[in-house]
Amino acid sequence: SRQMTLDKRQRNLIKGLPLCDMVPLIGGLVCKRATQQGLLSQIIEVMLILEEWATSVTVSKRERKMVQVEVDEKDLQLARDVLKRLPISVLVSIVLKTESEQHDSSPGMAARSDNSFKARLLDAWERARRGPE
């Protein structure tokens, strides 16, 4: 069967989500997919990093207003429905790509912290893909 993909509007919707909303959404989906596919033990490090990242992301009300997108609940549900069917590798890549795009122009500590999570997540994902040594 053909792999589902996000259409342009859904991609823009996901890209526009603040990290404090997007990382937990993707993290939850990765956990659910890994459980369904029996891959929990193989990607536990990836999931722990996503969870730690999600809890560390804080956005002030002012910053949230600057990045807040008017999100139609129906559109968000459609995007969630498509995301649920995507492979774990695609979900992880969405987090990595969205993170860098959102922080290209962000100041200081938050961007450095997110880059640290990005590097850790990428390393953990590569180890998970290689499998046990």
N, C-alpha and C positions, 0 to 999 in steps of 0.2 A: 504494500500500500504506500501511497505517496505521503511523504512527510509534510505535516502542516507547517505553515510559516505565518509570520505576522505580516499583515498588509501594512502599507505605508502609514496609515492613520494609527494603527495599533503600535507600530514601532515608535512613532513620535510620542505617543501616549506614554509608553514605558520609559523612553529616554527622558521625558519631561518630569517623571516622578522624582521627588527629592529622595536622596539616598536613604533617609530614615524611613521611607515607605517602601522603596524598591528592594533594598537588601533583605528585609524580613520576608517580603512576598516571594522573592526568588529562593531564598533560603528554605522557606517552608515547602515550596514545590520540589526542590532538590531532595529534601528529606523524605517527602512522600514518594517520589519516584524511586529513590534508592531502596526504600523499604519494600515497595511493590516488586522491584526487580531483584531483590535479595543481594543488593550491593552495599548494604549499610556498613559492614565491616571494612570494605575496600575504600570507602570515601568518608569515613568518620572524621578524618582530619579536615577535609574540605568543609564538612558541615559544621564542625566546631569553630572554624575560622569565620564562616558566614554568620554564625550565631554571635560570636564575640564582636564582629564588626557591626552587626545590626544593633547590639546593645550599646555600642560605643558611639554610634552616630547620633549627635544631638544638633539640632538646628534651632537657632533663636527664632522668636516669632517674626522678627524683621526679615531675617534671611528666608524664612519659610514663605513670607508674602512675596519676596522677590522671585522665588522659583515656583511658587504655587501655580498650578495650571488649572483652568476651569475644566474639570473632568466630568464628563457625562457618565453617570453610573452604568448605563447600558453599554457604553463603549469599554469601560473598565472591565465589566463582566465578560464581554466578548474577548478582550485581550487575555484575561485570566483563563478562559476556556481554552484558548489556543496554547498559552504557556503551559498548561497542564499536560498537553500532549507532546511537548517538545522533549528531545533527549536531554539528559543531564548535561552533556557537553555544551549544548546550545544555551541552556540556562546559565551555566557558569560563564560562558563567553559574554552573555548579555550583561551580567554584573561587571565584568572586567571592562568591557567597552563603555558602558554607561558611566561608570565611575570616572574614567579618564576624561570623557567629554565634559562631565559636569564640573570637573575641578581644574580644567586648563586655565581658567581665569580666577580661581578662588585664591584667597590670601592664605599664607602662612601655615599654622599648625594643623588645621583640619585637612588641608590637601596633603601635607606630609604624612599624617596619620593614615589617610585613605590610601596613599601610595604604598605605605608599609603593609596594609592589609592586602592590597592588590598583589604585591610581590609574594607574600606568604601564601595567598590563595593560588596563585599561578604555580608556585613550587609544589604545593600539596596536590594540586590537580595533576601535574606532570608525574608525581610519584604514584598517584592512584591509577593513572593510565598505564604506567609501566607494570604495575602489579607487584606482588611480593618478590623480593630479591633472593 
